[in-house]
């Protein structure tokens, strides 16, 4: 292959860098130990094994010790760093019947380096029975590490990759940043505190420009005090305005009441004046009728007087011209001579008696 030499150079370069690092460590007075410089797989370390080297499995000799790469350890990097077990060392062979694993684990422990308990091998997804995991639910695999169900996400390589703001083995648990899941709808939403909103309680409820952005969602103390003072002043102004409006309303009601009284008084005065005018007109008409009657009576009396005077004058002339006439005056004539003019129109008899020529009275 054209670039095969590069694959051989890179591990050597890593070892050189590790050597330089270890040299500086020794110059600083650090205690020489079997330090693990890097972490690689067991197969990668075995691929770098050199039977003729002092440090086996990719280790590098520096400062009188071997610097091994995890999981290799030991004075010559031939053993494995078993956590709860015994390393098989150079006898490790994947095709061997007894040494197919790098470590012989203690009771109750398992794994390549005996790093976990058998009870924890299946985790919460199954139970260890008959040297294997019996998975529960939708989990499967040797360690129940795979799943066939994914609610809020997608399955990739047997694992459920959750969408944003969701978690859990099936991605069925919502992430509530400032609240608690709502179990009434299968935890598909959150019950948020008053100042937060949104499906995941990751938004501010208030849209006031004075409120700081999420996740604070509150008004700064200085601004809050200023706003509270402004609101207090505004409430005070409103109370004063209400008092003024009440006073103005009372004054307006008083003016309306006073105006109503004046209007009613004016109507009563007009009614009284009209009644007085009608009474005066009636009295005037009565007086006019009385005056007219008196005038008519006076005129009648004047006419009767004028007529009587004319008759008297005629009578005098007649008497002067006829001295031999004898006038017989009746009782009515006597009243007429006394001046009772009102009975003139009833009956007036003048009887002129001539001794020789007249035998009956003369009627005027």
VOGU-3710 file (C-alpha; in Angstrom, 3 decimals, decimal comma):
1> xxxxxxxxxx> 0,000/0,000/0,000  1,159/3,526/-0,781  0,543/4,980/2,703  1,345/1,922/4,817  4,538/3,575/6,070  2,402/6,373/7,559  0,503/3,869/9,681  3,817/2,656/11,116  5,148/6,151/11,744  2,146/7,512/13,684
11> xxxxxxxxxx> 2,447/5,083/16,665  6,155/5,796/16,843  5,440/9,529/16,882  2,945/9,047/19,729  5,565/7,129/21,693  8,137/9,858/21,108  5,723/12,475/22,436  5,054/10,283/25,448  8,797/9,948/25,991  9,249/13,695/25,927
21> xxxxxxxxxx> 6,398/14,081/28,407  7,900/11,491/30,731  11,354/13,108/30,490  9,957/16,453/31,633  8,149/14,651/34,441  11,398/13,149/35,664  13,169/16,506/35,462  10,448/17,979/37,659  11,096/15,298/40,301  8,015/13,218/39,761
31> xxxxxxxxxx> 8,129/9,677/41,131  8,706/7,102/38,369  5,717/4,768/38,144  4,064/2,598/35,579  2,239/5,593/34,155  -0,482/5,172/31,559  0,146/7,813/28,926  -2,816/7,124/26,653  -5,759/4,818/26,327  -6,076/2,343/23,496
41> xxxxxxxxxx> -7,802/-0,931/22,886  -6,097/-4,210/23,781  -5,911/-5,257/20,144  -4,200/-2,006/19,195  -1,572/-2,507/21,875  -0,997/-6,138/20,863  -0,518/-5,038/17,264  2,432/-2,916/18,414  4,009/-5,758/20,428  7,742/-6,366/19,809
51> xxxxxxxxxx> 9,079/-9,564/21,421  12,621/-8,190/21,444  11,740/-4,850/23,111  12,097/-4,186/26,813  8,623/-2,663/26,930  6,046/-4,860/25,275  2,660/-4,069/23,676  3,542/-0,603/22,441  5,148/0,623/25,669  8,195/2,875/25,578
61> xxxxxxxxxx> 11,239/2,714/27,749  12,195/6,067/29,215  14,007/7,110/32,340  14,672/3,514/33,391  10,990/2,478/33,388  8,391/1,380/30,902  5,576/3,762/30,116  2,570/1,609/29,232  -0,540/2,540/27,320  -3,850/1,619/28,988
71> xxxxxxxxxx> -5,043/-1,074/29,482  -1,486/-2,466/29,552  0,487/-2,325/32,813  3,376/-3,973/34,588  7,132/-3,553/34,551  7,325/-4,613/30,894  3,731/-3,735/29,875  2,797/-7,418/29,575  -0,157/-7,440/31,962  -3,602/-5,866/31,928
81> xxxxxxxxxx> -5,028/-3,315/34,355  -7,782/-5,513/35,806  -10,056/-3,667/38,216  -11,529/-6,623/40,128  -9,576/-9,630/38,934  -6,192/-11,147/37,919  -4,395/-10,410/34,649  -3,480/-13,413/32,468  -0,527/-11,465/31,077  1,223/-12,802/27,986
91> xxxxxxxxxx> -0,988/-15,906/28,050  -3,923/-13,901/26,712  -5,275/-15,373/23,483  -8,780/-14,854/22,136  -8,724/-18,353/20,602  -7,676/-20,015/23,855  -10,124/-22,064/25,870  -9,069/-20,731/29,288  -7,352/-17,423/28,532  -9,779/-15,922/26,037
101> xxxxxxxxxx> -10,236/-12,902/28,358  -7,448/-10,612/29,549  -8,629/-10,855/33,175  -9,848/-13,588/35,525  -12,612/-11,715/37,355  -13,536/-12,084/40,994  -16,957/-13,436/41,969  -19,778/-11,074/41,072  -17,704/-9,052/38,592  -17,540/-9,198/34,847
111> xxxxxxxxxx> -16,336/-7,262/31,835  -13,137/-7,117/29,798  -11,245/-5,634/32,760  -13,703/-6,819/35,463  -14,951/-3,258/35,802  -18,642/-3,839/36,632  -20,779/-6,138/38,752  -22,856/-8,827/37,198  -25,925/-7,329/38,850  -25,187/-4,040/37,064
121> xxxxxxxxxx> -24,409/-5,602/33,748  -28,047/-5,600/32,667  -28,695/-2,279/34,397  -32,339/-1,359/34,828  -33,237/-2,899/31,497  -33,107/-6,535/32,543  -32,131/-9,114/35,145  -29,107/-11,399/35,255  -30,300/-14,976/35,173  -28,600/-18,181/34,026
131> xxxxxxxxxx> -25,419/-16,251/33,100  -27,286/-13,914/30,782  -29,486/-10,839/30,803  -33,219/-11,337/30,567  -34,359/-8,003/29,141  -37,623/-6,284/29,951  -39,866/-4,093/27,854  -38,540/-3,265/24,399  -34,833/-3,901/25,249  -32,710/-6,631/23,779
141> xxxxxxxxxx> -29,039/-7,580/23,407  -26,435/-9,301/25,580  -26,552/-6,425/28,066  -30,026/-5,143/27,116  -28,276/-2,217/25,494  -30,549/-2,003/22,453  -34,148/-0,929/22,121  -36,877/-1,250/19,521  -39,012/1,669/20,723  -38,391/5,394/20,455
151> xxxxxxxxxx> -41,180/7,960/21,097  -39,556/11,389/20,775  -36,515/10,530/18,695  -35,174/8,062/16,156  -33,494/4,668/16,404  -29,941/4,384/15,153  -27,779/1,251/15,615  -30,292/-0,115/18,097  -30,221/2,967/20,314  -32,833/5,681/20,692
161> xxxxxxxxxx> -31,438/9,117/19,861  -33,719/11,639/21,565  -34,943/14,872/20,131  -34,129/18,106/21,844  -35,699/18,553/25,299  -36,447/14,817/25,712  -34,644/12,040/27,570  -35,060/8,480/28,791  -34,473/5,009/27,366  -37,417/5,467/24,998
171> xxxxxxxxxx> -37,073/9,275/24,805  -40,433/9,406/26,538  -39,536/11,824/29,328  -39,859/15,524/28,647  -37,189/17,846/29,972  -38,761/20,592/32,103  -36,206/23,281/32,766  -38,306/25,235/35,242  -41,220/23,015/36,114  -42,488/19,466/36,474
181> xxxxxxxxxx> -43,841/16,999/33,891  -47,584/16,879/33,425  -48,532/13,246/34,007  -52,104/13,831/32,870  -50,960/13,878/29,219  -48,235/11,206/29,531  -45,544/13,779/30,311  -45,776/15,421/26,888  -45,825/18,885/28,455  -44,697/20,660/31,599
191> xxxxxxxxxx> -46,438/22,414/34,470  -44,601/25,716/34,652  -44,234/28,267/37,475  -46,026/31,608/36,970  -43,098/33,431/35,372  -42,298/30,657/32,839  -44,248/29,282/29,893  -43,796/27,051/26,872  -43,876/23,302/26,415  -40,591/22,914/28,306
201> xxxxxxxxxx> -40,949/25,979/30,580  -38,058/27,591/28,739  -39,752/30,877/27,888  -40,724/33,956/29,858  -44,417/34,459/30,528  -44,193/38,234/30,549  -43,545/40,110/27,322  -42,809/43,329/29,178  -39,705/44,972/27,700  -38,474/45,629/31,248
211> xxxxxxxxxx> -38,288/41,895/31,991  -34,887/40,302/31,467  -34,594/37,489/28,969  -34,808/33,802/29,772  -33,764/32,240/32,142  -34,040/35,257/34,480  -37,551/36,358/33,432  -37,747/38,987/36,169  -37,469/42,742/36,342  -34,123/43,987/37,736
221> xxxxxxxxxx> -34,401/45,267/41,334  -33,500/48,869/40,440  -35,986/48,937/37,574  -38,568/47,200/39,762  -38,235/49,867/42,450  -38,550/52,585/39,838  -41,630/50,936/38,369  -43,170/50,437/41,817  -42,595/54,093/42,675  -44,104/55,119/39,356
231> xxxxxxxxxx> -47,136/52,906/39,980  -47,501/54,296/43,512  -47,439/57,844/42,155  -49,910/56,890/39,472  -52,282/55,325/42,026  -51,985/58,473/44,158  -52,794/60,651/41,150  -55,779/58,427/40,337  -57,095/58,783/43,892  -56,733/62,556/43,717
241> xxxxxxxxxx> -58,440/62,590/40,336  -61,306/60,496/41,754  -61,714/62,966/44,641  -61,808/65,879/42,204  -64,326/64,107/40,006  -66,520/63,413/43,043  -66,398/67,077/44,056  -67,177/68,177/40,501  -70,055/65,670/40,361  -71,489/66,985/43,648
251> xxxxxxxxxx> -71,173/70,582/42,436  -72,827/69,664/39,130  -75,679/67,881/40,933  -76,164/70,919/43,188  -76,226/73,233/40,178  -78,730/70,984/38,415  -80,916/70,883/41,535  -80,680/74,650/41,956  -81,460/75,177/38,273  -84,460/72,859/38,590
261> xxxxxxxxxx> -85,709/74,862/41,583  -85,267/78,135/39,670  -87,074/76,693/36,659  -89,970/75,425/38,785  -90,171/78,805/40,546  -90,188/80,549/37,191  -93,005/78,296/35,971  -94,986/78,956/39,135  -94,452/82,715/38,782  -95,530/82,575/35,145
271> xxxxxxxxxx> -98,606/80,575/36,086  -99,446/83,006/38,864  -98,830/85,989/36,589  -101,050/84,419/33,951  -103,773/83,835/36,533  -103,418/87,428/37,759  -103,570/88,692/34,196  -106,693/86,671/33,506  -108,277/87,963/36,717  -107,405/91,550/35,836
281> xxxxxxxxxx> -108,752/91,062/32,331  -111,928/89,600/33,762  -112,270/92,484/36,212  -111,618/94,940/33,402  -114,260/93,324/31,241  -116,712/93,349/34,136  -115,902/96,969/34,804  -116,243/97,757/31,106  -119,634/96,072/31,052  -120,715/97,968/34,151
291> xxxxxxxxxx> -119,461/101,267/32,728  -121,148/100,535/29,428  -124,431/99,787/31,212  -124,144/102,967/33,305  -123,329/104,980/30,191  -126,283/103,471/28,408  -128,557/104,219/31,370  -127,138/107,742/31,648  -127,600/108,274/27,938  -131,113/106,945/28,147
301> xxxxxxxxxx> -131,820/109,271/31,049  -130,320/112,194/29,118  -132,465/111,329/26,123  -135,524/111,015/28,318  -134,634/114,293/30,009  -134,177/115,977/26,649  -137,480/114,530/25,471  -139,197/115,631/28,654  -137,783/119,125/28,333  -138,942/119,214/24,734
311> xxxxxxxxxx> -142,386/118,081/25,777  -142,454/120,617/28,591  -141,497/123,309/26,136  -144,272/122,186/23,755  -146,691/122,051/26,653  -145,753/125,551/27,764  -146,127/126,868/24,285  -149,456/125,187/23,981  -150,630/126,629/27,269  -149,474/130,047/26,278
321> xxxxxxxxxx> -151,291/129,821/22,976  -154,497/128,313/24,522  -155,196/129,892/27,901  -158,763/128,787/27,834  -157,828/125,131/27,966  -158,221/123,323/31,189  -155,691/120,786/31,785  -156,542/117,850/33,865  -153,573/116,301/35,351  -153,769/112,711/36,464
331> xxxxxxxxxx> -151,741/111,021/39,123  -149,196/110,011/36,516  -148,964/113,555/35,273  -148,339/114,689/38,801  -145,426/112,225/39,073  -144,071/113,427/35,732  -144,127/116,991/36,974  -142,178/115,970/40,026  -139,412/114,629/37,784  -139,881/110,828/37,904
341> xxxxxxxxxx> -138,384/110,226/34,482  -137,995/106,506/34,813  -141,761/105,862/34,591  -142,107/108,096/31,615  -142,121/105,220/29,155  -144,821/103,315/31,066  -147,795/105,533/30,679  -148,191/109,276/30,372  -151,721/110,666/29,994  -152,327/114,346/29,506
351> xxxxxxxxxx> -155,904/115,113/29,302  -156,785/118,489/28,016  -160,413/119,358/28,686  -162,166/122,146/26,782  -165,380/123,269/28,239  -167,057/123,556/24,824  -164,870/121,730/22,207  -163,303/118,717/23,954  -165,238/115,920/25,493  -162,290/113,346/26,069
361> xxxx> -158,692/113,601/27,266  -155,745/114,322/24,981  -153,125/111,567/24,743  -149,523/112,434/24,130
//
